[in-house]
Amino acid sequence: MGLDIADAIKISHNNLFNTRYIRNSSLAILVTDGGSSEAPALSESYKMKNSGIRLATIGVGNGVNESLLSGMASSGDYYKIDSIDKLADIFKTIISSIQKA
C-alpha cells in the first residue's frame, strides 16, 4: 500500500492550512489511486471539514475505494476518473464551482 490517506490529510491540515501563508484558504484537493484504512481517513477528513476547509477527493484508475473517497469529500466534491489525463478537466470543474460560490 502507498501513502496513508489519513496521514496526508492530517499533515496538510496541521502544517499547510495553519500557516500564515494558507490560513485563509478553504479548499484541499486529494488525488489518489488507491485506498486506505477507512476509519482513520474518515476521522481526519471530518476534522478538516469541521474546521471550515472544503475537501475535494479525486480517485484515479481502478481499485479506488469510491465509498471512502465519497465519504471523505465535502458534499458533491468526489470525482472519479479513469486516467490522470482527465485531471485537468476535474480541476476546471472545481475551479468553476469556486468561482460560482
GROMACS elastic network, one bead per residue, 0.5 to 0.9 nm:
[ bonds ]
;  ai    aj funct       b0    kb
    1     4     6  0.78848   500
    1    34     6  0.79406   500
    1    35     6  0.80912   500
    1    36     6  0.79672   500
    2     5     6  0.88186   500
    2    34     6  0.76634   500
    2    35     6  0.86171   500
    2    36     6  0.85547   500
    3     6     6  0.87585   500
    3     7     6  0.76875   500
    3     8     6  0.73981   500
    3    34     6  0.89171   500
    3    36     6  0.82114   500
    4     7     6  0.54123   500
    4     8     6  0.64976   500
    4     9     6  0.89294   500
    4    35     6  0.82221   500
    4    36     6  0.58629   500
    4    37     6  0.75784   500
    4    41     6  0.80826   500
    5     8     6  0.50224   500
    5     9     6  0.62237   500
    5    10     6  0.85366   500
    5    30     6  0.85615   500
    5    32     6  0.82520   500
    5    35     6  0.76386   500
    5    36     6  0.58640   500
    5    37     6  0.78854   500
    5    38     6  0.89955   500
    5    40     6  0.83644   500
    5    41     6  0.58075   500
    5    44     6  0.88836   500
    6     9     6  0.52271   500
    6    10     6  0.60580   500
    6    11     6  0.85323   500
    6    36     6  0.76452   500
    6    37     6  0.78362   500
    6    38     6  0.85235   500
    6    39     6  0.87462   500
    6    40     6  0.55484   500
    6    42     6  0.75388   500
    6    43     6  0.78229   500
    6    44     6  0.57969   500
    6    45     6  0.76186   500
    7    10     6  0.50401   500
    7    11     6  0.59529   500
    7    12     6  0.84610   500
    7    40     6  0.85527   500
    7    41     6  0.78508   500
    7    44     6  0.81463   500
    8    11     6  0.52805   500
    8    12     6  0.61618   500
    8    13     6  0.84974   500
    8    30     6  0.84883   500
    8    41     6  0.89634   500
    9    12     6  0.52768   500
    9    13     6  0.59893   500
    9    14     6  0.84777   500
    9    28     6  0.87984   500
    9    30     6  0.80236   500
    9    41     6  0.76013   500
    9    44     6  0.61677   500
    9    45     6  0.65721   500
    9    48     6  0.76679   500
   10    13     6  0.51337   500
   10    14     6  0.59397   500
   10    15     6  0.81876   500
   10    41     6  0.89104   500
   10    44     6  0.59708   500
   10    45     6  0.81070   500
   10    47     6  0.86625   500
   10    48     6  0.80109   500
   11    14     6  0.52690   500
   11    15     6  0.55983   500
   11    16     6  0.73670   500
   12    15     6  0.53718   500
   12    17     6  0.65004   500
   12    18     6  0.87557   500
   12    28     6  0.82395   500
   13    16     6  0.58881   500
   13    17     6  0.52172   500
   13    18     6  0.69387   500
   13    28     6  0.86716   500
   13    44     6  0.86603   500
   13    47     6  0.85614   500
   13    48     6  0.62361   500
   13    53     6  0.87152   500
   14    17     6  0.63035   500
   14    18     6  0.58513   500
   14    19     6  0.85155   500
   15    18     6  0.57044   500
   15    19     6  0.65496   500
   16    19     6  0.57161   500
   16    20     6  0.89182   500
   16    21     6  0.81298   500
   16    22     6  0.63810   500
   16    23     6  0.78333   500
   17    20     6  0.82355   500
   17    21     6  0.80925   500
   17    22     6  0.52487   500
   17    23     6  0.50848   500
   17    24     6  0.78045   500
   17    25     6  0.70023   500
   17    26     6  0.83039   500
   17    28     6  0.89444   500
   17    53     6  0.86170   500
   18    21     6  0.82542   500
   18    22     6  0.68314   500
   18    23     6  0.52871   500
   18    24     6  0.89082   500
   19    22     6  0.56395   500
   19    23     6  0.55343   500
   20    23     6  0.54037   500
   20    24     6  0.82510   500
   21    24     6  0.78944   500
   21    25     6  0.86913   500
   22    25     6  0.52808   500
   22    26     6  0.86170   500
   23    26     6  0.82023   500
   25    28     6  0.84458   500
   25    53     6  0.75745   500
   26    52     6  0.66122   500
   26    54     6  0.56863   500
   26    55     6  0.84265   500
   27    52     6  0.88512   500
   27    53     6  0.54560   500
   27    55     6  0.58580   500
   27    56     6  0.74498   500
   28    48     6  0.89660   500
   28    53     6  0.68957   500
   28    54     6  0.61969   500
   28    56     6  0.62371   500
   28    57     6  0.84555   500
   29    54     6  0.84761   500
   29    55     6  0.59111   500
   29    57     6  0.57946   500
   29    58     6  0.75041   500
   30    55     6  0.74827   500
   30    56     6  0.62315   500
   30    58     6  0.60693   500
   30    59     6  0.84125   500
   31    56     6  0.85659   500
   31    57     6  0.60446   500
   31    59     6  0.61311   500
   31    60     6  0.72447   500
   32    35     6  0.77591   500
   32    57     6  0.78766   500
   32    58     6  0.63615   500
   32    59     6  0.52740   500
   32    60     6  0.60287   500
   32    61     6  0.88965   500
   32    64     6  0.78907   500
   33    58     6  0.84974   500
   33    59     6  0.57430   500
   33    61     6  0.60622   500
   33    62     6  0.76433   500
   33    63     6  0.75059   500
   33    64     6  0.60379   500
   34    59     6  0.74445   500
   34    60     6  0.77865   500
   34    61     6  0.83100   500
   34    62     6  0.81994   500
   34    63     6  0.62260   500
   34    65     6  0.68143   500
   35    38     6  0.81512   500
   35    63     6  0.75744   500
   35    64     6  0.57586   500
   35    65     6  0.52766   500
   35    66     6  0.85902   500
   35    68     6  0.77727   500
   35    69     6  0.83754   500
   36    39     6  0.89060   500
   36    40     6  0.84925   500
   36    41     6  0.69705   500
   36    65     6  0.79973   500
   36    68     6  0.82710   500
   37    40     6  0.61725   500
   37    41     6  0.63540   500
   37    42     6  0.87447   500
   38    41     6  0.52728   500
   38    42     6  0.59844   500
   38    43     6  0.84597   500
   38    68     6  0.63204   500
   39    42     6  0.52739   500
   39    43     6  0.60650   500
   39    44     6  0.87006   500
   40    43     6  0.50320   500
   40    44     6  0.61874   500
   40    45     6  0.85580   500
   41    44     6  0.53309   500
   41    45     6  0.61625   500
   41    46     6  0.86389   500
   41    68     6  0.80477   500
   41    69     6  0.89650   500
   41    72     6  0.73841   500
   42    45     6  0.50976   500
   42    46     6  0.61131   500
   42    47     6  0.86706   500
   42    68     6  0.73656   500
   42    69     6  0.86335   500
   42    71     6  0.70335   500
   42    72     6  0.55453   500
   43    46     6  0.52176   500
   43    47     6  0.63806   500
   43    48     6  0.88103   500
   43    72     6  0.85836   500
   44    47     6  0.51034   500
   44    48     6  0.63088   500
   44    49     6  0.87059   500
   44    72     6  0.86118   500
   45    48     6  0.50718   500
   45    49     6  0.61312   500
   45    50     6  0.84444   500
   45    55     6  0.75448   500
   45    71     6  0.87426   500
   45    72     6  0.54516   500
   45    73     6  0.75355   500
   45    74     6  0.89353   500
   46    49     6  0.50928   500
   46    50     6  0.58477   500
   46    51     6  0.85007   500
   46    72     6  0.71599   500
   47    50     6  0.51232   500
   47    51     6  0.63122   500
   48    51     6  0.53149   500
   48    52     6  0.69344   500
   48    53     6  0.57549   500
   48    54     6  0.78004   500
   48    55     6  0.76344   500
   49    52     6  0.52849   500
   49    54     6  0.58392   500
   49    55     6  0.66333   500
   49    72     6  0.88776   500
   49    73     6  0.85432   500
   49    74     6  0.71272   500
   50    53     6  0.71941   500
   53    74     6  0.88489   500
   54    73     6  0.78673   500
   54    74     6  0.58656   500
   54    75     6  0.88730   500
   54    77     6  0.84827   500
   55    72     6  0.74726   500
   55    73     6  0.51949   500
   55    74     6  0.52496   500
   55    75     6  0.87873   500
   55    77     6  0.69939   500
   55    78     6  0.87265   500
   56    69     6  0.88596   500
   56    72     6  0.82046   500
   56    73     6  0.51848   500
   56    74     6  0.63010   500
   56    75     6  0.87722   500
   56    76     6  0.83459   500
   56    78     6  0.58493   500
   56    79     6  0.78315   500
   56    94     6  0.81594   500
   57    69     6  0.59783   500
   57    70     6  0.73089   500
   57    72     6  0.73011   500
   57    73     6  0.55501   500
   57    74     6  0.84241   500
   57    77     6  0.63764   500
   57    79     6  0.62581   500
   57    80     6  0.84438   500
   58    69     6  0.75172   500
   58    73     6  0.89731   500
   58    77     6  0.83229   500
   58    78     6  0.59379   500
   58    80     6  0.56160   500
   58    81     6  0.73625   500
   58    87     6  0.84624   500
   58    90     6  0.82199   500
   59    62     6  0.85563   500
   59    64     6  0.58878   500
   59    65     6  0.79033   500
   59    66     6  0.72278   500
   59    69     6  0.72278   500
   59    78     6  0.79022   500
   59    79     6  0.62892   500
   59    81     6  0.62634   500
   59    82     6  0.83144   500
   60    63     6  0.86622   500
   60    64     6  0.69105   500
   60    79     6  0.86786   500
   60    80     6  0.60514   500
   60    81     6  0.50775   500
   60    82     6  0.56789   500
   60    83     6  0.58008   500
   60    84     6  0.64362   500
   60    87     6  0.85698   500
   61    64     6  0.66949   500
   61    80     6  0.78051   500
   61    81     6  0.62850   500
   61    83     6  0.55420   500
   61    84     6  0.79183   500
   62    65     6  0.89416   500
   62    81     6  0.89927   500
   62    82     6  0.70409   500
   63    66     6  0.85944   500
   64    67     6  0.87463   500
   64    68     6  0.87066   500
   64    69     6  0.81937   500
   64    80     6  0.84959   500
   65    68     6  0.54452   500
   65    69     6  0.63691   500
   65    70     6  0.85788   500
   66    69     6  0.51720   500
   66    70     6  0.58385   500
   66    71     6  0.83247   500
   66    78     6  0.84719   500
   66    79     6  0.89576   500
   66    80     6  0.78671   500
   67    70     6  0.52154   500
   67    71     6  0.60703   500
   67    72     6  0.86082   500
   68    71     6  0.50976   500
   68    72     6  0.61504   500
   68    73     6  0.87044   500
   69    72     6  0.50230   500
   69    73     6  0.61526   500
   69    78     6  0.65587   500
   69    79     6  0.85739   500
   70    73     6  0.52980   500
   70    74     6  0.81301   500
   70    75     6  0.84510   500
   70    76     6  0.83459   500
   70    77     6  0.76794   500
   70    78     6  0.52027   500
   70    79     6  0.80819   500
   71    74     6  0.79120   500
   71    75     6  0.87317   500
   71    78     6  0.83995   500
   72    78     6  0.82256   500
   73    76     6  0.73671   500
   73    77     6  0.54136   500
   73    78     6  0.55721   500
   74    77     6  0.53683   500
   74    78     6  0.75881   500
   75    78     6  0.78448   500
   76    79     6  0.84778   500
   77    94     6  0.80768   500
   79    90     6  0.74144   500
   80    90     6  0.89720   500
   81    84     6  0.72512   500
   81    85     6  0.86381   500
   81    86     6  0.63573   500
   81    87     6  0.74278   500
   81    90     6  0.84446   500
   82    85     6  0.83506   500
   82    86     6  0.75249   500
   83    86     6  0.60063   500
   83    87     6  0.76668   500
   84    87     6  0.52883   500
   84    88     6  0.83758   500
   85    88     6  0.71782   500
   85    89     6  0.85566   500
   86    89     6  0.54784   500
   86    90     6  0.67179   500
   87    90     6  0.51851   500
   87    91     6  0.62773   500
   87    92     6  0.87006   500
   88    91     6  0.50521   500
   88    92     6  0.62370   500
   88    93     6  0.87134   500
   89    92     6  0.50957   500
   89    93     6  0.63460   500
   89    94     6  0.87900   500
   90    94     6  0.62371   500
   90    95     6  0.85864   500
   91    94     6  0.50693   500
   91    95     6  0.60745   500
   91    96     6  0.84562   500
   92    95     6  0.50794   500
   92    96     6  0.60171   500
   92    97     6  0.86218   500
   93    96     6  0.50932   500
   93    97     6  0.63153   500
   93    98     6  0.88063   500
   94    97     6  0.51297   500
   94    98     6  0.63828   500
   94    99     6  0.88025   500
   95    98     6  0.50848   500
   95    99     6  0.62994   500
   95   100     6  0.87675   500
   96    99     6  0.51556   500
   96   100     6  0.63632   500
   96   101     6  0.88261   500
   97   100     6  0.51769   500
   97   101     6  0.63441   500
   98   101     6  0.52252   500
